[in-house]
Amino acid sequence: MLKTIGDKSTYAVISSTGATVKEFVYHGKNLIYPERMVGEKSRGGIPICFPFFGKPIEALSSFPRHGWLRHQVLQLYWDVPNQVVFVGKNEVTKEFPWKLKYLVTISINPLAGSLTLKLAIERLRDGEYFRAPINPGFHPYFCSDFSKPPRHSIAKCLARVGSHVLTDFKKESEIIVVDSPILVKSGERTLSMELSGDFNSASQLTLWSDNADEYFCVEPILTHPNAFADPENGKFLSEGEKSEMVMRLTVV
């Protein structure tokens, strides 16, 4: 199922599969790389990585990379012109015995040219003694802009995180600490990325592309990708405990 929010000039198209944003269009221009299959791999859009980001730990090796949420068909919970909410729960397994409920709220503000994604997580009562590990992240794909010469200028895949200016994205992920401002040049537009909720000084940005001539990713993660289930640096939920993370993209 696809849902469209916004108006004729500024809108977003969202799939119920993973509550993935497939398009974010501002005055006729898609501000993110459109979701599509490249061979057997999905590229583009804004998938949500949950309950972990990246490669699963050995104990969860049967789970897909970046977790199950982006592959799960969620239920439509709320639907108004500028906002949509999807809800889902996981299947308890021997490998992951915790029961989680999650709501994905996606809002658009056509006047401000902004798109906001919020992932709210609650651990339900499951009788499991140990706390549930989580390390979610957003995985937005941005458009490389080679529409204007010179093709290999500083504008190639340009992003700025604090004082760190990025001009090259490689197949190997680079991990940097979240800093402000976060500015991303996607196509002909520059977007600001604002993070809130449980994002904090320990949160990370992963920078990556396997085809930098077309797209690149600036991906906010709740904590370090290797911290899932790490008792010192990871994020854990007790029964009844909640967590949320918010990312807002705004045209500047």
Secondary structure as UniProt FT lines:
FT   STRAND          2..6
FT   STRAND          10..15
FT   TURN            18..19
FT   STRAND          20..26
FT   TURN            27..28
FT   STRAND          29..30
FT   STRAND          36..38
FT   TURN            39..40
FT   STRAND          41..43
FT   STRAND          48..50
FT   HELIX           58..60
FT   TURN            61..62
FT   TURN            65..66
FT   HELIX           69..71
FT   STRAND          75..80
FT   TURN            81..82
FT   STRAND          83..89
FT   STRAND          100..109
FT   TURN            110..113
FT   STRAND          114..123
FT   STRAND          132..134
FT   STRAND          137..138
FT   STRAND          141..143
FT   TURN            151..152
FT   TURN            154..157
FT   STRAND          159..161
FT   TURN            162..163
FT   STRAND          164..166
FT   STRAND          174..177
FT   STRAND          182..186
FT   TURN            187..188
FT   STRAND          189..197
FT   TURN            201..202
FT   STRAND          204..208
FT   TURN            212..214
FT   STRAND          215..221
FT   HELIX           225..227
FT   TURN            228..229
FT   TURN            231..233
FT   STRAND          235..237
FT   TURN            239..240
FT   STRAND          242..251
//
